[in-house]
Amino acid sequence: MDLHEILFELAPDIMTIFELGFIPEDDGIHELSPELYTAYESKGGDISKRLYTIIPKDETNRFPADEIRLLTEEEIPRLWKAARSIRISAESVGCNSEKSDDILAAAASILPDLFSEKSRFAQRKDNNDFV
């Protein structure tokens, strides 16, 4: 994977994972129920393609009841590729944990700040770093 691929193809999905605060798992992606398709369409949403949502296993990662994160079928493989890239980044700094928090924290420590800046994994820089 080269820098161009990371910045221009994977960056949005890597940022999404950091903002979610966990790495989604295969069994956490579910197609919308007929009721949710209807509700989404009634609010002006386009239902011409299959839509999916992420349902985290861990209760601490659950979204507010009125919030649903939608994915299209085309976005799912990119999400898996971004997750794999995050895991590889974490492993490169010695993180062998299976816990999302550990993996994301380790990856954030070496990835550009842009990827994690809107997440709880943002690297806090000391303003006194510049002398």
C-alpha beads as a LAMMPS data file, in Angstrom:
LAMMPS data file: protein, C-alpha beads

131 atoms
130 bonds

1 atom types
1 bond types

-500.0 500.0 xlo xhi
-500.0 500.0 ylo yhi
-500.0 500.0 zlo zhi

Masses

1 110.0

Atoms # bond

1 1 1 0.000 0.000 0.000
2 1 1 1.494 3.333 -1.010
3 1 1 0.994 6.856 0.309
4 1 1 -1.320 7.815 -2.572
5 1 1 -3.651 4.907 -1.818
6 1 1 -3.708 5.719 1.896
7 1 1 -4.356 9.436 1.451
8 1 1 -6.771 9.443 -1.451
9 1 1 -8.573 6.118 -1.273
10 1 1 -8.497 4.972 2.351
11 1 1 -8.346 8.252 4.283
12 1 1 -12.117 8.820 4.536
13 1 1 -12.699 5.259 5.736
14 1 1 -9.779 5.356 8.181
15 1 1 -11.161 8.620 9.612
16 1 1 -14.620 7.053 9.854
17 1 1 -13.271 4.147 11.892
18 1 1 -11.449 6.506 14.270
19 1 1 -14.628 8.589 14.656
20 1 1 -16.685 5.452 15.333
21 1 1 -14.233 4.654 18.118
22 1 1 -14.024 0.942 17.292
23 1 1 -13.093 -1.342 14.427
24 1 1 -16.254 -2.866 12.962
25 1 1 -16.402 -6.646 12.625
26 1 1 -17.873 -8.720 9.804
27 1 1 -20.890 -9.725 11.850
28 1 1 -21.510 -6.102 12.869
29 1 1 -22.637 -5.016 9.389
30 1 1 -26.346 -5.559 8.747
31 1 1 -28.659 -4.657 5.915
32 1 1 -31.381 -2.217 6.922
33 1 1 -34.676 -3.731 7.949
34 1 1 -37.708 -3.027 5.741
35 1 1 -38.930 -0.581 8.398
36 1 1 -35.657 1.355 8.329
37 1 1 -35.668 1.457 4.513
38 1 1 -39.169 2.927 4.671
39 1 1 -38.196 5.467 7.325
40 1 1 -35.086 6.488 5.381
41 1 1 -37.061 6.866 2.159
42 1 1 -39.750 8.943 3.927
43 1 1 -37.011 11.418 4.925
44 1 1 -35.900 11.761 1.310
45 1 1 -33.213 9.082 1.321
46 1 1 -32.323 7.189 -1.822
47 1 1 -33.084 3.491 -1.418
48 1 1 -32.230 2.443 -4.969
49 1 1 -29.178 0.598 -3.605
50 1 1 -28.869 -1.840 -0.723
51 1 1 -28.011 -0.051 2.511
52 1 1 -26.286 -1.345 5.604
53 1 1 -25.653 -0.178 9.121
54 1 1 -22.977 -0.908 11.674
55 1 1 -24.171 -2.478 14.912
56 1 1 -21.346 -2.687 17.449
57 1 1 -21.173 -5.720 19.732
58 1 1 -19.853 -3.731 22.662
59 1 1 -22.596 -1.703 24.352
60 1 1 -20.143 1.128 25.073
61 1 1 -19.817 1.692 21.324
62 1 1 -23.543 1.899 20.631
63 1 1 -24.844 4.939 18.783
64 1 1 -27.636 7.103 20.174
65 1 1 -31.061 5.592 19.484
66 1 1 -31.895 8.259 16.891
67 1 1 -28.626 7.793 14.975
68 1 1 -27.904 5.208 12.302
69 1 1 -24.634 5.003 10.366
70 1 1 -25.363 4.006 6.775
71 1 1 -23.092 2.220 4.345
72 1 1 -23.620 1.265 0.747
73 1 1 -22.561 -2.114 -0.580
74 1 1 -19.610 -0.423 -2.335
75 1 1 -18.356 1.151 0.892
76 1 1 -18.080 -2.072 2.881
77 1 1 -14.930 -3.443 1.151
78 1 1 -13.240 -0.049 1.590
79 1 1 -14.107 -0.138 5.288
80 1 1 -12.475 -3.579 5.632
81 1 1 -9.399 -2.359 3.755
82 1 1 -9.158 0.671 6.059
83 1 1 -9.504 -1.576 9.116
84 1 1 -6.723 -3.797 7.795
85 1 1 -4.525 -0.734 7.233
86 1 1 -5.157 0.444 10.803
87 1 1 -4.269 -3.005 12.168
88 1 1 -1.039 -3.068 10.139
89 1 1 -0.135 0.407 11.422
90 1 1 -0.744 -0.702 15.000
91 1 1 1.311 -3.862 14.540
92 1 1 4.198 -1.803 13.163
93 1 1 4.539 -0.131 16.576
94 1 1 4.300 -3.410 18.449
95 1 1 0.581 -3.574 19.212
96 1 1 -0.598 -7.181 19.096
97 1 1 -3.849 -6.593 20.956
98 1 1 -7.212 -7.611 19.549
99 1 1 -8.985 -4.742 21.360
100 1 1 -10.146 -1.894 19.135
101 1 1 -9.130 0.738 21.695
102 1 1 -5.552 -0.549 21.814
103 1 1 -5.292 -0.911 18.050
104 1 1 -6.704 2.552 17.344
105 1 1 -4.520 4.222 19.973
106 1 1 -1.393 2.540 18.599
107 1 1 -2.258 3.391 14.993
108 1 1 -3.051 6.997 15.927
109 1 1 0.417 7.317 17.395
110 1 1 2.043 6.889 13.979
111 1 1 -0.592 7.905 11.424
112 1 1 -0.903 11.571 10.440
113 1 1 -3.026 13.522 12.941
114 1 1 -5.621 14.127 10.216
115 1 1 -6.886 10.556 10.553
116 1 1 -7.729 10.688 14.252
117 1 1 -8.198 14.414 14.922
118 1 1 -11.999 14.163 15.339
119 1 1 -11.817 11.132 17.594
120 1 1 -10.983 10.294 21.161
121 1 1 -7.735 8.835 19.823
122 1 1 -6.408 12.201 18.673
123 1 1 -2.818 12.686 19.714
124 1 1 -2.700 15.674 22.033
125 1 1 0.296 17.794 21.148
126 1 1 1.939 19.952 23.796
127 1 1 2.022 23.579 22.641
128 1 1 5.506 23.857 24.148
129 1 1 6.927 21.475 21.547
130 1 1 8.193 24.444 19.551
131 1 1 11.112 26.299 21.063

Bonds

1 1 1 2
2 1 2 3
3 1 3 4
4 1 4 5
5 1 5 6
6 1 6 7
7 1 7 8
8 1 8 9
9 1 9 10
10 1 10 11
11 1 11 12
12 1 12 13
13 1 13 14
14 1 14 15
15 1 15 16
16 1 16 17
17 1 17 18
18 1 18 19
19 1 19 20
20 1 20 21
21 1 21 22
22 1 22 23
23 1 23 24
24 1 24 25
25 1 25 26
26 1 26 27
27 1 27 28
28 1 28 29
29 1 29 30
30 1 30 31
31 1 31 32
32 1 32 33
33 1 33 34
34 1 34 35
35 1 35 36
36 1 36 37
37 1 37 38
38 1 38 39
39 1 39 40
40 1 40 41
41 1 41 42
42 1 42 43
43 1 43 44
44 1 44 45
45 1 45 46
46 1 46 47
47 1 47 48
48 1 48 49
49 1 49 50
50 1 50 51
51 1 51 52
52 1 52 53
53 1 53 54
54 1 54 55
55 1 55 56
56 1 56 57
57 1 57 58
58 1 58 59
59 1 59 60
60 1 60 61
61 1 61 62
62 1 62 63
63 1 63 64
64 1 64 65
65 1 65 66
66 1 66 67
67 1 67 68
68 1 68 69
69 1 69 70
70 1 70 71
71 1 71 72
72 1 72 73
73 1 73 74
74 1 74 75
75 1 75 76
76 1 76 77
77 1 77 78
78 1 78 79
79 1 79 80
80 1 80 81
81 1 81 82
82 1 82 83
83 1 83 84
84 1 84 85
85 1 85 86
86 1 86 87
87 1 87 88
88 1 88 89
89 1 89 90
90 1 90 91
91 1 91 92
92 1 92 93
93 1 93 94
94 1 94 95
95 1 95 96
96 1 96 97
97 1 97 98
98 1 98 99
99 1 99 100
100 1 100 101
101 1 101 102
102 1 102 103
103 1 103 104
104 1 104 105
105 1 105 106
106 1 106 107
107 1 107 108
108 1 108 109
109 1 109 110
110 1 110 111
111 1 111 112
112 1 112 113
113 1 113 114
114 1 114 115
115 1 115 116
116 1 116 117
117 1 117 118
118 1 118 119
119 1 119 120
120 1 120 121
121 1 121 122
122 1 122 123
123 1 123 124
124 1 124 125
125 1 125 126
126 1 126 127
127 1 127 128
128 1 128 129
129 1 129 130
130 1 130 131
